[in-house]
Amino acid sequence: MSSKADKIAEMIKMQKEFIAYEHENGVDPKDYFTPEAGHKLDGYRDKYQEISASVAEIAHGEAGSKEFF
C-alpha cells in the first residue's frame, strides 16, 4: 500500500467491514476501545489511525502545508 488512493481505499474497506460487523454483532465500547487479544476488533483502531495519519501526511506534502499534530 503505497499511494494515497490505496490507503484511502484500505480505510474504506476497513470501515465497511466494521459496519458489517456492527450490524451483525453490535459493538460493545469495551470491545472497540480495549478489545481482548484475538477479538475481531483487536488492532482495528491502531491500524486505522496509522493509515489515516499517513494519508494526512501525504496530503500535507501535496499541499505544501505543515501538520498541526
Jmol script that loads the backbone (N, CA, C; Angstrom):
load data "model"
ATOM      1  N   MET A   1       0.858  -1.175   0.000  1.00  0.00           N
ATOM      2  CA  MET A   1       0.000   0.000   0.000  1.00  0.00           C
ATOM      3  C   MET A   1       0.896   1.227   0.000  1.00  0.00           C
ATOM      4  N   SER A   2       0.977   1.892  -1.136  1.00  0.00           N
ATOM      5  CA  SER A   2       1.926   2.986  -1.210  1.00  0.00           C
ATOM      6  C   SER A   2       1.291   4.329  -1.526  1.00  0.00           C
ATOM      7  N   SER A   3       0.290   4.352  -2.383  1.00  0.00           N
ATOM      8  CA  SER A   3      -0.257   5.643  -2.763  1.00  0.00           C
ATOM      9  C   SER A   3      -1.371   6.083  -1.811  1.00  0.00           C
ATOM     10  N   LYS A   4      -1.631   7.359  -1.867  1.00  0.00           N
ATOM     11  CA  LYS A   4      -2.707   7.906  -1.036  1.00  0.00           C
ATOM     12  C   LYS A   4      -4.035   7.238  -1.383  1.00  0.00           C
ATOM     13  N   ALA A   5      -4.287   7.029  -2.664  1.00  0.00           N
ATOM     14  CA  ALA A   5      -5.545   6.401  -3.088  1.00  0.00           C
ATOM     15  C   ALA A   5      -5.653   4.977  -2.541  1.00  0.00           C
ATOM     16  N   ASP A   6      -4.550   4.244  -2.541  1.00  0.00           N
ATOM     17  CA  ASP A   6      -4.560   2.883  -1.993  1.00  0.00           C
ATOM     18  C   ASP A   6      -4.883   2.907  -0.499  1.00  0.00           C
ATOM     19  N   LYS A   7      -4.313   3.862   0.195  1.00  0.00           N
ATOM     20  CA  LYS A   7      -4.535   3.965   1.637  1.00  0.00           C
ATOM     21  C   LYS A   7      -5.981   4.348   1.943  1.00  0.00           C
ATOM     22  N   ILE A   8      -6.518   5.253   1.162  1.00  0.00           N
ATOM     23  CA  ILE A   8      -7.918   5.643   1.349  1.00  0.00           C
ATOM     24  C   ILE A   8      -8.830   4.465   1.043  1.00  0.00           C
ATOM     25  N   ALA A   9      -8.507   3.692   0.003  1.00  0.00           N
ATOM     26  CA  ALA A   9      -9.293   2.501  -0.321  1.00  0.00           C
ATOM     27  C   ALA A   9      -9.250   1.496   0.832  1.00  0.00           C
ATOM     28  N   GLU A  10      -8.097   1.340   1.460  1.00  0.00           N
ATOM     29  CA  GLU A  10      -7.969   0.438   2.603  1.00  0.00           C
ATOM     30  C   GLU A  10      -8.819   0.937   3.777  1.00  0.00           C
ATOM     31  N   MET A  11      -8.827   2.252   4.004  1.00  0.00           N
ATOM     32  CA  MET A  11      -9.648   2.818   5.080  1.00  0.00           C
ATOM     33  C   MET A  11     -11.137   2.559   4.823  1.00  0.00           C
ATOM     34  N   ILE A  12     -11.568   2.736   3.585  1.00  0.00           N
ATOM     35  CA  ILE A  12     -12.974   2.498   3.236  1.00  0.00           C
ATOM     36  C   ILE A  12     -13.318   1.028   3.426  1.00  0.00           C
ATOM     37  N   LYS A  13     -12.419   0.140   3.014  1.00  0.00           N
ATOM     38  CA  LYS A  13     -12.632  -1.294   3.211  1.00  0.00           C
ATOM     39  C   LYS A  13     -12.780  -1.611   4.697  1.00  0.00           C
ATOM     40  N   MET A  14     -11.909  -1.032   5.518  1.00  0.00           N
ATOM     41  CA  MET A  14     -11.977  -1.257   6.954  1.00  0.00           C
ATOM     42  C   MET A  14     -13.303  -0.746   7.522  1.00  0.00           C
ATOM     43  N   GLN A  15     -13.736   0.426   7.062  1.00  0.00           N
ATOM     44  CA  GLN A  15     -14.998   0.984   7.544  1.00  0.00           C
ATOM     45  C   GLN A  15     -16.177   0.075   7.190  1.00  0.00           C
ATOM     46  N   LYS A  16     -16.184  -0.429   5.952  1.00  0.00           N
ATOM     47  CA  LYS A  16     -17.272  -1.308   5.523  1.00  0.00           C
ATOM     48  C   LYS A  16     -17.282  -2.591   6.346  1.00  0.00           C
ATOM     49  N   GLU A  17     -16.107  -3.153   6.614  1.00  0.00           N
ATOM     50  CA  GLU A  17     -16.028  -4.366   7.423  1.00  0.00           C
ATOM     51  C   GLU A  17     -16.498  -4.097   8.857  1.00  0.00           C
ATOM     52  N   PHE A  18     -16.133  -2.937   9.395  1.00  0.00           N
ATOM     53  CA  PHE A  18     -16.567  -2.573  10.742  1.00  0.00           C
ATOM     54  C   PHE A  18     -18.082  -2.440  10.793  1.00  0.00           C
ATOM     55  N   ILE A  19     -18.653  -1.749   9.818  1.00  0.00           N
ATOM     56  CA  ILE A  19     -20.104  -1.543   9.785  1.00  0.00           C
ATOM     57  C   ILE A  19     -20.829  -2.881   9.669  1.00  0.00           C
ATOM     58  N   ALA A  20     -20.328  -3.772   8.822  1.00  0.00           N
ATOM     59  CA  ALA A  20     -20.941  -5.094   8.678  1.00  0.00           C
ATOM     60  C   ALA A  20     -20.874  -5.858   9.999  1.00  0.00           C
ATOM     61  N   TYR A  21     -19.721  -5.791  10.661  1.00  0.00           N
ATOM     62  CA  TYR A  21     -19.567  -6.462  11.954  1.00  0.00           C
ATOM     63  C   TYR A  21     -20.534  -5.870  12.974  1.00  0.00           C
ATOM     64  N   GLU A  22     -20.620  -4.553  12.996  1.00  0.00           N
ATOM     65  CA  GLU A  22     -21.508  -3.881  13.953  1.00  0.00           C
ATOM     66  C   GLU A  22     -22.962  -4.266  13.719  1.00  0.00           C
ATOM     67  N   HIS A  23     -23.388  -4.302  12.473  1.00  0.00           N
ATOM     68  CA  HIS A  23     -24.777  -4.660  12.170  1.00  0.00           C
ATOM     69  C   HIS A  23     -25.074  -6.102  12.563  1.00  0.00           C
ATOM     70  N   GLU A  24     -24.098  -6.971  12.383  1.00  0.00           N
ATOM     71  CA  GLU A  24     -24.307  -8.384  12.683  1.00  0.00           C
ATOM     72  C   GLU A  24     -24.200  -8.703  14.178  1.00  0.00           C
ATOM     73  N   ASN A  25     -23.271  -8.028  14.869  1.00  0.00           N
ATOM     74  CA  ASN A  25     -22.956  -8.391  16.252  1.00  0.00           C
ATOM     75  C   ASN A  25     -23.206  -7.300  17.278  1.00  0.00           C
ATOM     76  N   GLY A  26     -23.348  -6.078  16.830  1.00  0.00           N
ATOM     77  CA  GLY A  26     -23.330  -4.960  17.761  1.00  0.00           C
ATOM     78  C   GLY A  26     -21.892  -4.744  18.216  1.00  0.00           C
ATOM     79  N   VAL A  27     -21.614  -3.599  18.767  1.00  0.00           N
ATOM     80  CA  VAL A  27     -20.260  -3.318  19.246  1.00  0.00           C
ATOM     81  C   VAL A  27     -20.339  -2.751  20.650  1.00  0.00           C
ATOM     82  N   ASP A  28     -19.762  -3.477  21.569  1.00  0.00           N
ATOM     83  CA  ASP A  28     -19.640  -3.018  22.943  1.00  0.00           C
ATOM     84  C   ASP A  28     -18.465  -2.036  22.987  1.00  0.00           C
ATOM     85  N   PRO A  29     -18.623  -0.878  23.614  1.00  0.00           N
ATOM     86  CA  PRO A  29     -17.500   0.069  23.680  1.00  0.00           C
ATOM     87  C   PRO A  29     -16.206  -0.565  24.195  1.00  0.00           C
ATOM     88  N   LYS A  30     -16.323  -1.497  25.138  1.00  0.00           N
ATOM     89  CA  LYS A  30     -15.133  -2.173  25.651  1.00  0.00           C
ATOM     90  C   LYS A  30     -14.402  -2.902  24.525  1.00  0.00           C
ATOM     91  N   ASP A  31     -15.161  -3.560  23.648  1.00  0.00           N
ATOM     92  CA  ASP A  31     -14.546  -4.288  22.543  1.00  0.00           C
ATOM     93  C   ASP A  31     -13.944  -3.353  21.506  1.00  0.00           C
ATOM     94  N   TYR A  32     -14.475  -2.154  21.401  1.00  0.00           N
ATOM     95  CA  TYR A  32     -13.930  -1.179  20.457  1.00  0.00           C
ATOM     96  C   TYR A  32     -12.670  -0.521  21.005  1.00  0.00           C
ATOM     97  N   PHE A  33     -12.721  -0.089  22.255  1.00  0.00           N
ATOM     98  CA  PHE A  33     -11.602   0.655  22.828  1.00  0.00           C
ATOM     99  C   PHE A  33     -10.522  -0.226  23.438  1.00  0.00           C
ATOM    100  N   THR A  34     -10.906  -1.357  24.027  1.00  0.00           N
ATOM    101  CA  THR A  34      -9.921  -2.253  24.657  1.00  0.00           C
ATOM    102  C   THR A  34     -10.269  -3.710  24.367  1.00  0.00           C
ATOM    103  N   PRO A  35     -10.215  -4.105  23.092  1.00  0.00           N
ATOM    104  CA  PRO A  35     -10.566  -5.481  22.757  1.00  0.00           C
ATOM    105  C   PRO A  35      -9.541  -6.470  23.300  1.00  0.00           C
ATOM    106  N   GLU A  36     -10.016  -7.655  23.600  1.00  0.00           N
ATOM    107  CA  GLU A  36      -9.108  -8.710  24.042  1.00  0.00           C
ATOM    108  C   GLU A  36      -8.335  -9.235  22.839  1.00  0.00           C
ATOM    109  N   ALA A  37      -7.176  -9.797  23.087  1.00  0.00           N
ATOM    110  CA  ALA A  37      -6.355 -10.370  22.023  1.00  0.00           C
ATOM    111  C   ALA A  37      -7.171 -11.387  21.241  1.00  0.00           C
ATOM    112  N   GLY A  38      -7.096 -11.297  19.933  1.00  0.00           N
ATOM    113  CA  GLY A  38      -7.809 -12.221  19.076  1.00  0.00           C
ATOM    114  C   GLY A  38      -9.211 -11.791  18.696  1.00  0.00           C
ATOM    115  N   HIS A  39      -9.727 -10.748  19.361  1.00  0.00           N
ATOM    116  CA  HIS A  39     -11.062 -10.241  19.034  1.00  0.00           C
ATOM    117  C   HIS A  39     -11.024  -9.641  17.636  1.00  0.00           C
ATOM    118  N   LYS A  40     -12.137  -9.688  16.935  1.00  0.00           N
ATOM    119  CA  LYS A  40     -12.238  -9.136  15.573  1.00  0.00           C
ATOM    120  C   LYS A  40     -11.756  -7.680  15.516  1.00  0.00           C
ATOM    121  N   LEU A  41     -11.974  -6.913  16.577  1.00  0.00           N
ATOM    122  CA  LEU A  41     -11.584  -5.500  16.584  1.00  0.00           C
ATOM    123  C   LEU A  41     -10.194  -5.254  17.178  1.00  0.00           C
ATOM    124  N   ASP A  42      -9.514  -6.320  17.556  1.00  0.00           N
ATOM    125  CA  ASP A  42      -8.162  -6.184  18.113  1.00  0.00           C
ATOM    126  C   ASP A  42      -7.240  -5.564  17.057  1.00  0.00           C
ATOM    127  N   GLY A  43      -6.697  -4.401  17.339  1.00  0.00           N
ATOM    128  CA  GLY A  43      -5.784  -3.709  16.434  1.00  0.00           C
ATOM    129  C   GLY A  43      -6.460  -2.797  15.429  1.00  0.00           C
ATOM    130  N   TYR A  44      -7.784  -2.852  15.354  1.00  0.00           N
ATOM    131  CA  TYR A  44      -8.512  -2.052  14.361  1.00  0.00           C
ATOM    132  C   TYR A  44      -8.236  -0.557  14.500  1.00  0.00           C
ATOM    133  N   ARG A  45      -8.422  -0.034  15.705  1.00  0.00           N
ATOM    134  CA  ARG A  45      -8.255   1.417  15.914  1.00  0.00           C
ATOM    135  C   ARG A  45      -6.834   1.854  15.611  1.00  0.00           C
ATOM    136  N   ASP A  46      -5.844   1.084  16.053  1.00  0.00           N
ATOM    137  CA  ASP A  46      -4.450   1.450  15.812  1.00  0.00           C
ATOM    138  C   ASP A  46      -4.120   1.439  14.325  1.00  0.00           C
ATOM    139  N   LYS A  47      -4.564   0.406  13.624  1.00  0.00           N
ATOM    140  CA  LYS A  47      -4.282   0.313  12.192  1.00  0.00           C
ATOM    141  C   LYS A  47      -4.960   1.452  11.439  1.00  0.00           C
ATOM    142  N   TYR A  48      -6.220   1.728  11.773  1.00  0.00           N
ATOM    143  CA  TYR A  48      -6.951   2.797  11.092  1.00  0.00           C
ATOM    144  C   TYR A  48      -6.279   4.148  11.344  1.00  0.00           C
ATOM    145  N   GLN A  49      -5.884   4.386  12.572  1.00  0.00           N
ATOM    146  CA  GLN A  49      -5.223   5.651  12.914  1.00  0.00           C
ATOM    147  C   GLN A  49      -3.891   5.780  12.171  1.00  0.00           C
ATOM    148  N   GLU A  50      -3.158   4.689  12.083  1.00  0.00           N
ATOM    149  CA  GLU A  50      -1.874   4.704  11.381  1.00  0.00           C
ATOM    150  C   GLU A  50      -2.056   5.052   9.899  1.00  0.00           C
ATOM    151  N   ILE A  51      -3.045   4.425   9.268  1.00  0.00           N
ATOM    152  CA  ILE A  51      -3.298   4.704   7.854  1.00  0.00           C
ATOM    153  C   ILE A  51      -3.773   6.134   7.667  1.00  0.00           C
ATOM    154  N   SER A  52      -4.692   6.593   8.518  1.00  0.00           N
ATOM    155  CA  SER A  52      -5.225   7.957   8.367  1.00  0.00           C
ATOM    156  C   SER A  52      -4.140   9.007   8.597  1.00  0.00           C
ATOM    157  N   ALA A  53      -3.236   8.765   9.529  1.00  0.00           N
ATOM    158  CA  ALA A  53      -2.132   9.704   9.748  1.00  0.00           C
ATOM    159  C   ALA A  53      -1.222   9.746   8.530  1.00  0.00           C
ATOM    160  N   SER A  54      -1.007   8.605   7.905  1.00  0.00           N
ATOM    161  CA  SER A  54      -0.185   8.544   6.709  1.00  0.00           C
ATOM    162  C   SER A  54      -0.841   9.319   5.557  1.00  0.00           C
ATOM    163  N   VAL A  55      -2.155   9.167   5.417  1.00  0.00           N
ATOM    164  CA  VAL A  55      -2.886   9.909   4.384  1.00  0.00           C
ATOM    165  C   VAL A  55      -2.772  11.409   4.642  1.00  0.00           C
ATOM    166  N   ALA A  56      -2.923  11.812   5.894  1.00  0.00           N
ATOM    167  CA  ALA A  56      -2.805  13.237   6.242  1.00  0.00           C
ATOM    168  C   ALA A  56      -1.406  13.757   5.922  1.00  0.00           C
ATOM    169  N   GLU A  57      -0.389  12.972   6.217  1.00  0.00           N
ATOM    170  CA  GLU A  57       0.988  13.370   5.937  1.00  0.00           C
ATOM    171  C   GLU A  57       1.201  13.548   4.430  1.00  0.00           C
ATOM    172  N   ILE A  58       0.695  12.613   3.646  1.00  0.00           N
ATOM    173  CA  ILE A  58       0.813  12.713   2.190  1.00  0.00           C
ATOM    174  C   ILE A  58       0.086  13.964   1.691  1.00  0.00           C
ATOM    175  N   ALA A  59      -1.124  14.183   2.188  1.00  0.00           N
ATOM    176  CA  ALA A  59      -1.916  15.337   1.762  1.00  0.00           C
ATOM    177  C   ALA A  59      -1.226  16.649   2.114  1.00  0.00           C
ATOM    178  N   HIS A  60      -0.622  16.711   3.291  1.00  0.00           N
ATOM    179  CA  HIS A  60       0.110  17.924   3.668  1.00  0.00           C
ATOM    180  C   HIS A  60       1.292  18.134   2.733  1.00  0.00           C
ATOM    181  N   GLY A  61       1.972  17.067   2.372  1.00  0.00           N
ATOM    182  CA  GLY A  61       3.088  17.167   1.446  1.00  0.00           C
ATOM    183  C   GLY A  61       2.639  17.660   0.073  1.00  0.00           C
ATOM    184  N   GLU A  62       1.514  17.179  -0.378  1.00  0.00           N
ATOM    185  CA  GLU A  62       0.987  17.607  -1.674  1.00  0.00           C
ATOM    186  C   GLU A  62       0.596  19.079  -1.650  1.00  0.00           C
ATOM    187  N   ALA A  63       0.053  19.516  -0.524  1.00  0.00           N
ATOM    188  CA  ALA A  63      -0.412  20.896  -0.399  1.00  0.00           C
ATOM    189  C   ALA A  63       0.699  21.849   0.008  1.00  0.00           C
ATOM    190  N   GLY A  64       1.820  21.304   0.446  1.00  0.00           N
ATOM    191  CA  GLY A  64       2.909  22.168   0.911  1.00  0.00           C
ATOM    192  C   GLY A  64       2.631  22.799   2.248  1.00  0.00           C
ATOM    193  N   SER A  65       1.724  22.210   3.003  1.00  0.00           N
ATOM    194  CA  SER A  65       1.383  22.755   4.316  1.00  0.00           C
ATOM    195  C   SER A  65       2.061  21.941   5.402  1.00  0.00           C
ATOM    196  N   LYS A  66       1.925  22.398   6.640  1.00  0.00           N
ATOM    197  CA  LYS A  66       2.520  21.708   7.777  1.00  0.00           C
ATOM    198  C   LYS A  66       1.411  21.120   8.630  1.00  0.00           C
ATOM    199  N   GLU A  67       1.746  20.010   9.267  1.00  0.00           N
ATOM    200  CA  GLU A  67       0.787  19.359  10.153  1.00  0.00           C
ATOM    201  C   GLU A  67       0.647  20.146  11.449  1.00  0.00           C
ATOM    202  N   PHE A  68      -0.506  20.039  12.055  1.00  0.00           N
ATOM    203  CA  PHE A  68      -0.750  20.712  13.335  1.00  0.00           C
ATOM    204  C   PHE A  68      -0.698  19.739  14.499  1.00  0.00           C
ATOM    205  N   PHE A  69      -0.463  18.459  14.237  1.00  0.00           N
ATOM    206  CA  PHE A  69      -0.436  17.472  15.304  1.00  0.00           C
ATOM    207  C   PHE A  69       0.839  16.686  15.273  1.00  0.00           C
TER     208      PHE A  69
END
end "model"
wireframe off; spacefill off
backbone 0.3
color backbone group
